[in-house]
Amino acid sequence: MKKAKQVLAIVGIILLVALYVSTLIFAIFDNPKTFTLLGASVAATIVIPVMLWVMGVFLRIAKKDDNEK
């Protein structure tokens, strides 16, 4: 379970860093959809950590179920 949490944390870090870098790149290039992409970036900044937290909770629940058998 510890390895799974570490993998989820690393995946989350990579996704968030890629998200911030892509937002910066989109802001540098004058694209007409910059505000749409910024909104998507803000939404993903909230959604990605929540999804990773939910996966961690499911892993914890699955481990409890395995111990009960």
Contacts in CASP RR format, 6 or more apart in sequence:
PFRMAT RR
TARGET T0000
AUTHOR 0000-0000-0000
METHOD contacts of the structure
MODEL  1
MKKAKQVLAIVGIILLVALYVSTLIFAIFDNPKTFTLLGASVAATIVIPV
MLWVMGVFLRIAKKDDNEK
1 59 0 8 1.000
1 60 0 8 1.000
1 63 0 8 1.000
4 56 0 8 1.000
4 59 0 8 1.000
5 56 0 8 1.000
5 59 0 8 1.000
8 52 0 8 1.000
8 55 0 8 1.000
8 56 0 8 1.000
8 59 0 8 1.000
9 52 0 8 1.000
11 52 0 8 1.000
12 48 0 8 1.000
12 49 0 8 1.000
12 52 0 8 1.000
15 44 0 8 1.000
15 48 0 8 1.000
16 45 0 8 1.000
16 48 0 8 1.000
16 49 0 8 1.000
19 41 0 8 1.000
19 44 0 8 1.000
19 45 0 8 1.000
19 48 0 8 1.000
20 41 0 8 1.000
22 37 0 8 1.000
22 41 0 8 1.000
23 37 0 8 1.000
23 38 0 8 1.000
23 41 0 8 1.000
26 34 0 8 1.000
26 37 0 8 1.000
26 38 0 8 1.000
27 34 0 8 1.000
27 38 0 8 1.000
31 37 0 8 1.000
END
